[in-house]
Amino acid sequence: MPKMKTKSSAKKRFKVTASGKVKAGQAGKRHGMIKRTNKFLRDARGTTTLSAPDAKIVKGFMPYDR
């Protein structure tokens, strides 16, 4: 069988940790910062781990990064 292809969009946006969780950048910080609260901006720094149902979808896009 030929190799499966990885979704290019997924490999640019997500990383799989050693324990199998999926890391992603926080959403909601591209524009419109004036209307967001300072608490939201603080909490949205850095990266976050996806929930289990979302991680399952992303792992399907990246067959060799498990």
PQR file with spaces between the fields and no chain letter, atoms N, CA, C, O and H, PARSE charges and radii, in Angstrom:
ATOM       1  N    MET     1       0.837   -1.193    0.000 -0.4000 1.5000
ATOM       2  CA   MET     1       0.000    0.000    0.000 -0.0000 2.0000
ATOM       3  C    MET     1       0.877    1.250    0.000  0.5500 1.7000
ATOM       4  O    MET     1       1.933    1.276    0.632 -0.5500 1.4000
ATOM       5  N    PRO     2       0.430    2.284   -0.714 -0.5600 1.5000
ATOM       6  CA   PRO     2       1.189    3.536   -0.667  0.2800 2.0000
ATOM       7  C    PRO     2       1.011    4.221    0.685  0.5500 1.7000
ATOM       8  O    PRO     2       0.094    3.919    1.448 -0.5500 1.4000
ATOM       9  N    LYS     3       1.915    5.144    0.947 -0.4000 1.5000
ATOM      10  CA   LYS     3       1.825    5.897    2.190 -0.0000 2.0000
ATOM      11  C    LYS     3       0.600    6.804    2.176  0.5500 1.7000
ATOM      12  O    LYS     3       0.164    7.270    1.124 -0.5500 1.4000
ATOM      13  H    LYS     3       2.661    5.389    0.327  0.4000 1.0000
ATOM      14  N    MET     4       0.058    7.043    3.362 -0.4000 1.5000
ATOM      15  CA   MET     4      -1.048    7.986    3.489 -0.0000 2.0000
ATOM      16  C    MET     4      -0.485    9.397    3.536  0.5500 1.7000
ATOM      17  O    MET     4       0.638    9.610    3.992 -0.5500 1.4000
ATOM      18  H    MET     4       0.412    6.664    4.217  0.4000 1.0000
ATOM      19  N    LYS     5      -1.263   10.354    3.067 -0.4000 1.5000
ATOM      20  CA   LYS     5      -0.805   11.736    3.073 -0.0000 2.0000
ATOM      21  C    LYS     5      -1.271   12.449    4.334  0.5500 1.7000
ATOM      22  O    LYS     5      -2.375   12.221    4.827 -0.5500 1.4000
ATOM      23  H    LYS     5      -2.175   10.181    2.696  0.4000 1.0000
ATOM      24  N    THR     6      -0.411   13.312    4.841 -0.4000 1.5000
ATOM      25  CA   THR     6      -0.751   14.179    5.960 -0.0000 2.0000
ATOM      26  C    THR     6      -1.373   15.456    5.413  0.5500 1.7000
ATOM      27  O    THR     6      -0.903   16.009    4.419 -0.5500 1.4000
ATOM      28  H    THR     6       0.487   13.498    4.441  0.4000 1.0000
ATOM      29  N    LYS     7      -2.435   15.922    6.070 -0.4000 1.5000
ATOM      30  CA   LYS     7      -3.040   17.196    5.673 -0.0000 2.0000
ATOM      31  C    LYS     7      -2.057   18.324    5.955  0.5500 1.7000
ATOM      32  O    LYS     7      -1.619   18.499    7.092 -0.5500 1.4000
ATOM      33  H    LYS     7      -2.817   15.473    6.878  0.4000 1.0000
ATOM      34  N    SER     8      -1.708   19.088    4.926 -0.4000 1.5000
ATOM      35  CA   SER     8      -0.725   20.155    5.099 -0.0000 2.0000
ATOM      36  C    SER     8      -1.189   21.202    6.099  0.5500 1.7000
ATOM      37  O    SER     8      -0.385   21.743    6.857 -0.5500 1.4000
ATOM      38  H    SER     8      -2.064   18.946    4.002  0.4000 1.0000
ATOM      39  N    SER     9      -2.493   21.490    6.101 -0.4000 1.5000
ATOM      40  CA   SER     9      -3.001   22.503    7.028 -0.0000 2.0000
ATOM      41  C    SER     9      -2.859   22.028    8.474  0.5500 1.7000
ATOM      42  O    SER     9      -2.602   22.836    9.366 -0.5500 1.4000
ATOM      43  H    SER     9      -3.146   21.051    5.485  0.4000 1.0000
ATOM      44  N    ALA    10      -3.023   20.733    8.711 -0.4000 1.5000
ATOM      45  CA   ALA    10      -2.943   20.213   10.076 -0.0000 2.0000
ATOM      46  C    ALA    10      -1.512   20.209   10.580  0.5500 1.7000
ATOM      47  O    ALA    10      -1.266   20.537   11.741 -0.5500 1.4000
ATOM      48  H    ALA    10      -3.231   20.076    7.987  0.4000 1.0000
ATOM      49  N    LYS    11      -0.556   19.839    9.717 -0.4000 1.5000
ATOM      50  CA   LYS    11       0.819   19.773   10.211 -0.0000 2.0000
ATOM      51  C    LYS    11       1.368   21.159   10.519  0.5500 1.7000
ATOM      52  O    LYS    11       2.308   21.288   11.304 -0.5500 1.4000
ATOM      53  H    LYS    11      -0.756   19.573    8.775  0.4000 1.0000
ATOM      54  N    LYS    12       0.794   22.206    9.911 -0.4000 1.5000
ATOM      55  CA   LYS    12       1.237   23.570   10.206 -0.0000 2.0000
ATOM      56  C    LYS    12       0.627   24.108   11.497  0.5500 1.7000
ATOM      57  O    LYS    12       1.202   24.997   12.125 -0.5500 1.4000
ATOM      58  H    LYS    12       0.031   22.102    9.274  0.4000 1.0000
ATOM      59  N    ARG    13      -0.520   23.586   11.898 -0.4000 1.5000
ATOM      60  CA   ARG    13      -1.262   24.174   13.007 -0.0000 2.0000
ATOM      61  C    ARG    13      -1.183   23.383   14.306  0.5500 1.7000
ATOM      62  O    ARG    13      -1.402   23.946   15.379 -0.5500 1.4000
ATOM      63  H    ARG    13      -0.987   22.865   11.387  0.4000 1.0000
ATOM      64  N    PHE    14      -0.878   22.098   14.232 -0.4000 1.5000
ATOM      65  CA   PHE    14      -0.948   21.248   15.414 -0.0000 2.0000
ATOM      66  C    PHE    14       0.343   20.477   15.626  0.5500 1.7000
ATOM      67  O    PHE    14       1.071   20.181   14.679 -0.5500 1.4000
ATOM      68  H    PHE    14      -0.700   21.641   13.361  0.4000 1.0000
ATOM      69  N    LYS    15       0.616   20.154   16.902 -0.4000 1.5000
ATOM      70  CA   LYS    15       1.722   19.281   17.262 -0.0000 2.0000
ATOM      71  C    LYS    15       1.163   18.227   18.214  0.5500 1.7000
ATOM      72  O    LYS    15       0.276   18.516   19.017 -0.5500 1.4000
ATOM      73  H    LYS    15       0.024   20.394   17.671  0.4000 1.0000
ATOM      74  N    VAL    16       1.687   17.002   18.121 -0.4000 1.5000
ATOM      75  CA   VAL    16       1.274   15.936   19.023 -0.0000 2.0000
ATOM      76  C    VAL    16       2.352   15.768   20.084  0.5500 1.7000
ATOM      77  O    VAL    16       3.531   15.623   19.760 -0.5500 1.4000
ATOM      78  H    VAL    16       2.408   16.768   17.468  0.4000 1.0000
ATOM      79  N    THR    17       1.950   15.788   21.351 -0.4000 1.5000
ATOM      80  CA   THR    17       2.898   15.671   22.446 -0.0000 2.0000
ATOM      81  C    THR    17       3.295   14.208   22.625  0.5500 1.7000
ATOM      82  O    THR    17       2.730   13.321   21.986 -0.5500 1.4000
ATOM      83  H    THR    17       0.992   15.906   21.614  0.4000 1.0000
ATOM      84  N    ALA    18       4.262   13.967   23.493 -0.4000 1.5000
ATOM      85  CA   ALA    18       4.745   12.608   23.729 -0.0000 2.0000
ATOM      86  C    ALA    18       3.656   11.734   24.338  0.5500 1.7000
ATOM      87  O    ALA    18       3.638   10.524   24.115 -0.5500 1.4000
ATOM      88  H    ALA    18       4.721   14.688   24.013  0.4000 1.0000
ATOM      89  N    SER    19       2.748   12.335   25.107 -0.4000 1.5000
ATOM      90  CA   SER    19       1.673   11.552   25.715 -0.0000 2.0000
ATOM      91  C    SER    19       0.484   11.384   24.785  0.5500 1.7000
ATOM      92  O    SER    19      -0.498   10.736   25.147 -0.5500 1.4000
ATOM      93  H    SER    19       2.763   13.318   25.288  0.4000 1.0000
ATOM      94  N    GLY    20       0.559   11.964   23.579 -0.4000 1.5000
ATOM      95  CA   GLY    20      -0.504   11.775   22.603 -0.0000 2.0000
ATOM      96  C    GLY    20      -1.525   12.878   22.550  0.5500 1.7000
ATOM      97  O    GLY    20      -2.468   12.806   21.761 -0.5500 1.4000
ATOM      98  H    GLY    20       1.356   12.491   23.284  0.4000 1.0000
ATOM      99  N    LYS    21      -1.366   13.906   23.372 -0.4000 1.5000
ATOM     100  CA   LYS    21      -2.297   15.027   23.312 -0.0000 2.0000
ATOM     101  C    LYS    21      -1.932   15.924   22.134  0.5500 1.7000
ATOM     102  O    LYS    21      -0.808   15.877   21.634 -0.5500 1.4000
ATOM     103  H    LYS    21      -0.600   13.965   24.013  0.4000 1.0000
ATOM     104  N    VAL    22      -2.892   16.743   21.693 -0.4000 1.5000
ATOM     105  CA   VAL    22      -2.671   17.617   20.544 -0.0000 2.0000
ATOM     106  C    VAL    22      -2.593   19.055   21.026  0.5500 1.7000
ATOM     107  O    VAL    22      -3.516   19.563   21.662 -0.5500 1.4000
ATOM     108  H    VAL    22      -3.805   16.782   22.099  0.4000 1.0000
ATOM     109  N    LYS    23      -1.466   19.709   20.712 -0.4000 1.5000
ATOM     110  CA   LYS    23      -1.280   21.110   21.076 -0.0000 2.0000
ATOM     111  C    LYS    23      -1.683   22.002   19.922  0.5500 1.7000
ATOM     112  O    LYS    23      -1.432   21.679   18.761 -0.5500 1.4000
ATOM     113  H    LYS    23      -0.716   19.297   20.196  0.4000 1.0000
ATOM     114  N    ALA    24      -2.311   23.130   20.242 -0.4000 1.5000
ATOM     115  CA   ALA    24      -2.714   24.088   19.217 -0.0000 2.0000
ATOM     116  C    ALA    24      -2.618   25.488   19.784  0.5500 1.7000
ATOM     117  O    ALA    24      -2.653   25.677   21.000 -0.5500 1.4000
ATOM     118  H    ALA    24      -2.514   23.392   21.185  0.4000 1.0000
ATOM     119  N    GLY    25      -2.497   26.468   18.905 -0.4000 1.5000
ATOM     120  CA   GLY    25      -2.486   27.850   19.331 -0.0000 2.0000
ATOM     121  C    GLY    25      -3.857   28.277   19.800  0.5500 1.7000
ATOM     122  O    GLY    25      -4.871   27.742   19.352 -0.5500 1.4000
ATOM     123  H    GLY    25      -2.469   26.314   17.917  0.4000 1.0000
ATOM     124  N    GLN    26      -3.890   29.240   20.702 -0.4000 1.5000
ATOM     125  CA   GLN    26      -5.153   29.732   21.213 -0.0000 2.0000
ATOM     126  C    GLN    26      -5.893   30.496   20.120  0.5500 1.7000
ATOM     127  O    GLN    26      -5.279   31.223   19.340 -0.5500 1.4000
ATOM     128  H    GLN    26      -3.066   29.674   21.067  0.4000 1.0000
ATOM     129  N    ALA    27      -7.200   30.330   20.067 -0.4000 1.5000
ATOM     130  CA   ALA    27      -8.027   31.009   19.076 -0.0000 2.0000
ATOM     131  C    ALA    27      -8.460   32.385   19.587  0.5500 1.7000
ATOM     132  O    ALA    27      -8.473   32.633   20.793 -0.5500 1.4000
ATOM     133  H    ALA    27      -7.699   29.739   20.701  0.4000 1.0000
ATOM     134  N    GLY    28      -8.808   33.262   18.669 -0.4000 1.5000
ATOM     135  CA   GLY    28      -9.426   34.527   19.035 -0.0000 2.0000
ATOM     136  C    GLY    28      -8.480   35.677   19.244  0.5500 1.7000
ATOM     137  O    GLY    28      -8.867   36.670   19.859 -0.5500 1.4000
ATOM     138  H    GLY    28      -8.797   33.060   17.689  0.4000 1.0000
ATOM     139  N    LYS    29      -7.240   35.594   18.757 -0.4000 1.5000
ATOM     140  CA   LYS    29      -6.302   36.681   19.002 -0.0000 2.0000
ATOM     141  C    LYS    29      -5.745   37.276   17.720  0.5500 1.7000
ATOM     142  O    LYS    29      -4.664   37.864   17.740 -0.5500 1.4000
ATOM     143  H    LYS    29      -6.926   34.787   18.257  0.4000 1.0000
ATOM     144  N    ARG    30      -6.454   37.140   16.604 -0.4000 1.5000
ATOM     145  CA   ARG    30      -5.964   37.686   15.341 -0.0000 2.0000
ATOM     146  C    ARG    30      -6.285   39.174   15.198  0.5500 1.7000
ATOM     147  O    ARG    30      -5.472   39.948   14.694 -0.5500 1.4000
ATOM     148  H    ARG    30      -7.332   36.663   16.587  0.4000 1.0000
ATOM     149  N    HIS    31      -7.459   39.555   15.639 -0.4000 1.5000
ATOM     150  CA   HIS    31      -7.858   40.960   15.504 -0.0000 2.0000
ATOM     151  C    HIS    31      -8.961   41.221   16.520  0.5500 1.7000
ATOM     152  O    HIS    31      -9.478   40.292   17.140 -0.5500 1.4000
ATOM     153  H    HIS    31      -8.119   38.926   16.049  0.4000 1.0000
ATOM     154  N    GLY    32      -9.323   42.514   16.686 -0.4000 1.5000
ATOM     155  CA   GLY    32     -10.404   42.857   17.601 -0.0000 2.0000
ATOM     156  C    GLY    32     -10.017   42.801   19.060  0.5500 1.7000
ATOM     157  O    GLY    32     -10.837   42.449   19.908 -0.5500 1.4000
ATOM     158  H    GLY    32      -8.902   43.268   16.182  0.4000 1.0000
ATOM     159  N    MET    33      -8.750   43.150   19.370 -0.4000 1.5000
ATOM     160  CA   MET    33      -8.304   43.064   20.764 -0.0000 2.0000
ATOM     161  C    MET    33      -8.971   44.104   21.659  0.5500 1.7000
ATOM     162  O    MET    33      -9.073   43.901   22.869 -0.5500 1.4000
ATOM     163  H    MET    33      -8.084   43.436   18.681  0.4000 1.0000
ATOM     164  N    ILE    34      -9.424   45.212   21.079 -0.4000 1.5000
ATOM     165  CA   ILE    34      -9.998   46.280   21.897 -0.0000 2.0000
ATOM     166  C    ILE    34     -11.269   45.808   22.596  0.5500 1.7000
ATOM     167  O    ILE    34     -11.523   46.176   23.743 -0.5500 1.4000
ATOM     168  H    ILE    34      -9.341   45.377   20.096  0.4000 1.0000
ATOM     169  N    LYS    35     -12.052   45.008   21.918 -0.4000 1.5000
ATOM     170  CA   LYS    35     -13.312   44.557   22.514 -0.0000 2.0000
ATOM     171  C    LYS    35     -13.141   43.374   23.452  0.5500 1.7000
ATOM     172  O    LYS    35     -14.086   43.013   24.153 -0.5500 1.4000
ATOM     173  H    LYS    35     -11.846   44.709   20.986  0.4000 1.0000
ATOM     174  N    ARG    36     -11.971   42.762   23.484 -0.4000 1.5000
ATOM     175  CA   ARG    36     -11.745   41.625   24.357 -0.0000 2.0000
ATOM     176  C    ARG    36     -11.313   42.102   25.752  0.5500 1.7000
ATOM     177  O    ARG    36     -10.698   43.158   25.895 -0.5500 1.4000
ATOM     178  H    ARG    36     -11.204   43.055   22.914  0.4000 1.0000
ATOM     179  N    THR    37     -11.639   41.322   26.756 -0.4000 1.5000
ATOM     180  CA   THR    37     -11.251   41.697   28.111 -0.0000 2.0000
ATOM     181  C    THR    37      -9.783   41.357   28.331  0.5500 1.7000
ATOM     182  O    THR    37      -9.218   40.501   27.650 -0.5500 1.4000
ATOM     183  H    THR    37     -12.139   40.463   26.640  0.4000 1.0000
ATOM     184  N    ASN    38      -9.180   42.041   29.291 -0.4000 1.5000
ATOM     185  CA   ASN    38      -7.780   41.749   29.629 -0.0000 2.0000
ATOM     186  C    ASN    38      -7.620   40.322   30.134  0.5500 1.7000
ATOM     187  O    ASN    38      -6.596   39.687   29.883 -0.5500 1.4000
ATOM     188  H    ASN    38      -9.639   42.737   29.845  0.4000 1.0000
ATOM     189  N    LYS    39      -8.615   39.817   30.839 -0.4000 1.5000
ATOM     190  CA   LYS    39      -8.570   38.445   31.333 -0.0000 2.0000
ATOM     191  C    LYS    39      -8.537   37.468   30.166  0.5500 1.7000
ATOM     192  O    LYS    39      -7.783   36.496   30.197 -0.5500 1.4000
ATOM     193  H    LYS    39      -9.447   40.333   31.043  0.4000 1.0000
ATOM     194  N    PHE    40      -9.336   37.709   29.150 -0.4000 1.5000
ATOM     195  CA   PHE    40      -9.328   36.824   27.976 -0.0000 2.0000
ATOM     196  C    PHE    40      -7.963   36.833   27.301  0.5500 1.7000
ATOM     197  O    PHE    40      -7.440   35.780   26.934 -0.5500 1.4000
ATOM     198  H    PHE    40      -9.949   38.498   29.125  0.4000 1.0000
ATOM     199  N    LEU    41      -7.385   38.020   27.137 -0.4000 1.5000
ATOM     200  CA   LEU    41      -6.096   38.134   26.463 -0.0000 2.0000
ATOM     201  C    LEU    41      -4.996   37.424   27.250  0.5500 1.7000
ATOM     202  O    LEU    41      -4.132   36.776   26.659 -0.5500 1.4000
ATOM     203  H    LEU    41      -7.809   38.875   27.435  0.4000 1.0000
ATOM     204  N    ARG    42      -5.021   37.542   28.562 -0.4000 1.5000
ATOM     205  CA   ARG    42      -4.043   36.842   29.398 -0.0000 2.0000
ATOM     206  C    ARG    42      -4.203   35.335   29.252  0.5500 1.7000
ATOM     207  O    ARG    42      -3.223   34.614   29.066 -0.5500 1.4000
ATOM     208  H    ARG    42      -5.722   38.069   29.042  0.4000 1.0000
ATOM     209  N    ASP    43      -5.432   34.870   29.336 -0.4000 1.5000
ATOM     210  CA   ASP    43      -5.678   33.428   29.297 -0.0000 2.0000
ATOM     211  C    ASP    43      -5.421   32.832   27.918  0.5500 1.7000
ATOM     212  O    ASP    43      -5.214   31.625   27.797 -0.5500 1.4000
ATOM     213  H    ASP    43      -6.228   35.456   29.486  0.4000 1.0000
ATOM     214  N    ALA    44      -5.432   33.661   26.877 -0.4000 1.5000
ATOM     215  CA   ALA    44      -5.284   33.153   25.514 -0.0000 2.0000
ATOM     216  C    ALA    44      -3.843   33.212   25.025  0.5500 1.7000
ATOM     217  O    ALA    44      -3.600   33.054   23.829 -0.5500 1.4000
ATOM     218  H    ALA    44      -5.600   34.642   26.975  0.4000 1.0000
ATOM     219  N    ARG    45      -2.878   33.435   25.919 -0.4000 1.5000
ATOM     220  CA   ARG    45      -1.474   33.419   25.506 -0.0000 2.0000
ATOM     221  C    ARG    45      -1.010   31.988   25.287  0.5500 1.7000
ATOM     222  O    ARG    45      -1.556   31.043   25.857 -0.5500 1.4000
ATOM     223  H    ARG    45      -3.075   33.564   26.891  0.4000 1.0000
ATOM     224  N    GLY    46       0.001   31.852   24.456 -0.4000 1.5000
ATOM     225  CA   GLY    46       0.649   30.558   24.304 -0.0000 2.0000
ATOM     226  C    GLY    46      -0.212   29.535   23.580  0.5500 1.7000
ATOM     227  O    GLY    46      -0.950   29.869   22.653 -0.5500 1.4000
ATOM     228  H    GLY    46       0.445   32.619   23.993  0.4000 1.0000
ATOM     229  N    THR    47      -0.108   28.287   24.015 -0.4000 1.5000
ATOM     230  CA   THR    47      -0.819   27.199   23.362 -0.0000 2.0000
ATOM     231  C    THR    47      -1.757   26.522   24.350  0.5500 1.7000
ATOM     232  O    THR    47      -1.707   26.769   25.555 -0.5500 1.4000
ATOM     233  H    THR    47       0.491   28.016   24.768  0.4000 1.0000
ATOM     234  N    THR    48      -2.606   25.672   23.813 -0.4000 1.5000
ATOM     235  CA   THR    48      -3.532   24.903   24.630 -0.0000 2.0000
ATOM     236  C    THR    48      -3.603   23.490   24.080  0.5500 1.7000
ATOM     237  O    THR    48      -3.165   23.232   22.959 -0.5500 1.4000
ATOM     238  H    THR    48      -2.647   25.472   22.834  0.4000 1.0000
ATOM     239  N    THR    49      -4.153   22.577   24.864 -0.4000 1.5000
ATOM     240  CA   THR    49      -4.358   21.219   24.369 -0.0000 2.0000
ATOM     241  C    THR    49      -5.821   21.081   23.959  0.5500 1.7000
ATOM     242  O    THR    49      -6.716   21.614   24.613 -0.5500 1.4000
ATOM     243  H    THR    49      -4.509   22.786   25.775  0.4000 1.0000
ATOM     244  N    LEU    50      -6.044   20.363   22.876 -0.4000 1.5000
ATOM     245  CA   LEU    50      -7.394   20.177   22.365 -0.0000 2.0000
ATOM     246  C    LEU    50      -8.151   19.164   23.209  0.5500 1.7000
ATOM     247  O    LEU    50      -7.556   18.297   23.849 -0.5500 1.4000
ATOM     248  H    LEU    50      -5.317   19.930   22.344  0.4000 1.0000
ATOM     249  N    SER    51      -9.474   19.288   23.199 -0.4000 1.5000
ATOM     250  CA   SER    51     -10.303   18.305   23.872 -0.0000 2.0000
ATOM     251  C    SER    51     -10.221   16.975   23.132  0.5500 1.7000
ATOM     252  O    SER    51      -9.791   16.929   21.980 -0.5500 1.4000
ATOM     253  H    SER    51      -9.957   19.993   22.680  0.4000 1.0000
ATOM     254  N    ALA    52     -10.623   15.913   23.780 -0.4000 1.5000
ATOM     255  CA   ALA    52     -10.490   14.571   23.202 -0.0000 2.0000
ATOM     256  C    ALA    52     -11.230   14.420   21.869  0.5500 1.7000
ATOM     257  O    ALA    52     -10.661   13.842   20.942 -0.5500 1.4000
ATOM     258  H    ALA    52     -10.972   15.950   24.717  0.4000 1.0000
ATOM     259  N    PRO    53     -12.476   14.912   21.723 -0.5600 1.5000
ATOM     260  CA   PRO    53     -13.139   14.761   20.422  0.2800 2.0000
ATOM     261  C    PRO    53     -12.439   15.540   19.312  0.5500 1.7000
ATOM     262  O    PRO    53     -12.353   15.060   18.181 -0.5500 1.4000
ATOM     263  N    ASP    54     -11.940   16.730   19.621 -0.4000 1.5000
ATOM     264  CA   ASP    54     -11.229   17.519   18.609 -0.0000 2.0000
ATOM     265  C    ASP    54      -9.893   16.872   18.260  0.5500 1.7000
ATOM     266  O    ASP    54      -9.493   16.844   17.096 -0.5500 1.4000
ATOM     267  H    ASP    54     -12.009   17.119   20.539  0.4000 1.0000
ATOM     268  N    ALA    55      -9.204   16.349   19.278 -0.4000 1.5000
ATOM     269  CA   ALA    55      -7.912   15.709   19.039 -0.0000 2.0000
ATOM     270  C    ALA    55      -8.065   14.481   18.153  0.5500 1.7000
ATOM     271  O    ALA    55      -7.190   14.188   17.338 -0.5500 1.4000
ATOM     272  H    ALA    55      -9.528   16.372   20.224  0.4000 1.0000
ATOM     273  N    LYS    56      -9.166   13.766   18.308 -0.4000 1.5000
ATOM     274  CA   LYS    56      -9.406   12.578   17.488 -0.0000 2.0000
ATOM     275  C    LYS    56      -9.523   12.954   16.016  0.5500 1.7000
ATOM     276  O    LYS    56      -9.017   12.238   15.152 -0.5500 1.4000
ATOM     277  H    LYS    56      -9.877   14.004   18.970  0.4000 1.0000
ATOM     278  N    ILE    57     -10.180   14.063   15.726 -0.4000 1.5000
ATOM     279  CA   ILE    57     -10.319   14.532   14.340 -0.0000 2.0000
ATOM     280  C    ILE    57      -8.963   14.912   13.776  0.5500 1.7000
ATOM     281  O    ILE    57      -8.623   14.528   12.657 -0.5500 1.4000
ATOM     282  H    ILE    57     -10.591   14.645   16.428  0.4000 1.0000
ATOM     283  N    VAL    58      -8.181   15.670   14.551 -0.4000 1.5000
ATOM     284  CA   VAL    58      -6.878   16.139   14.078 -0.0000 2.0000
ATOM     285  C    VAL    58      -5.936   14.970   13.844  0.5500 1.7000
ATOM     286  O    VAL    58      -5.174   14.975   12.876 -0.5500 1.4000
ATOM     287  H    VAL    58      -8.457   15.982   15.460  0.4000 1.0000
ATOM     288  N    LYS    59      -5.975   13.963   14.718 -0.4000 1.5000
ATOM     289  CA   LYS    59      -5.094   12.808   14.554 -0.0000 2.0000
ATOM     290  C    LYS    59      -5.416   12.036   13.283  0.5500 1.7000
ATOM     291  O    LYS    59      -4.544   11.373   12.721 -0.5500 1.4000
ATOM     292  H    LYS    59      -6.593   13.958   15.504  0.4000 1.0000
ATOM     293  N    GLY    60      -6.651   12.117   12.832 -0.4000 1.5000
ATOM     294  CA   GLY    60      -7.010   11.489   11.567 -0.0000 2.0000
ATOM     295  C    GLY    60      -6.363   12.187   10.384  0.5500 1.7000
ATOM     296  O    GLY    60      -6.130   11.568    9.346 -0.5500 1.4000
ATOM     297  H    GLY    60      -7.359   12.655   13.288  0.4000 1.0000
ATOM     298  N    PHE    61      -6.074   13.466   10.535 -0.4000 1.5000
ATOM     299  CA   PHE    61      -5.421   14.225    9.469 -0.0000 2.0000
ATOM     300  C    PHE    61      -3.923   13.968    9.434  0.5500 1.7000
ATOM     301  O    PHE    61      -3.285   14.198    8.407 -0.5500 1.4000
ATOM     302  H    PHE    61      -6.263   13.969   11.378  0.4000 1.0000
ATOM     303  N    MET    62      -3.349   13.494   10.538 -0.4000 1.5000
ATOM     304  CA   MET    62      -1.909   13.282   10.633 -0.0000 2.0000
ATOM     305  C    MET    62      -1.640   11.825   10.993  0.5500 1.7000
ATOM     306  O    MET    62      -1.404   11.524   12.164 -0.5500 1.4000
ATOM     307  H    MET    62      -3.868   13.307   11.373  0.4000 1.0000
ATOM     308  N    PRO    63      -1.668   10.912   10.023 -0.5600 1.5000
ATOM     309  CA   PRO    63      -1.606    9.494   10.342  0.2800 2.0000
ATOM     310  C    PRO    63      -0.290    9.031   10.937  0.5500 1.7000
ATOM     311  O    PRO    63      -0.268    8.000   11.610 -0.5500 1.4000
ATOM     312  N    TYR    64       0.810    9.743   10.722 -0.4000 1.5000
ATOM     313  CA   TYR    64       2.116    9.267   11.194 -0.0000 2.0000
ATOM     314  C    TYR    64       2.619   10.018   12.422  0.5500 1.7000
ATOM     315  O    TYR    64       3.738    9.769   12.871 -0.5500 1.4000
ATOM     316  H    TYR    64       0.792   10.581   10.176  0.4000 1.0000
ATOM     317  N    ASP    65       1.824   10.930   12.977 -0.4000 1.5000
ATOM     318  CA   ASP    65       2.227   11.706   14.152 -0.0000 2.0000
ATOM     319  C    ASP    65       1.416   11.257   15.349  0.5500 1.7000
ATOM     320  O    ASP    65       0.684   12.059   15.929 -0.5500 1.4000
ATOM     321  H    ASP    65       0.915   11.132   12.613  0.4000 1.0000
ATOM     322  N    ARG    66       1.526   10.004   15.732 -0.4000 1.5000
ATOM     323  CA   ARG    66       0.752    9.535   16.871 -0.0000 2.0000
ATOM     324  C    ARG    66       1.669    9.243   17.964  0.5500 1.7000
ATOM     325  O    ARG    66       1.236    8.828   19.039 -0.5500 1.4000
ATOM     326  H    ARG    66       2.121    9.352   15.261  0.4000 1.0000
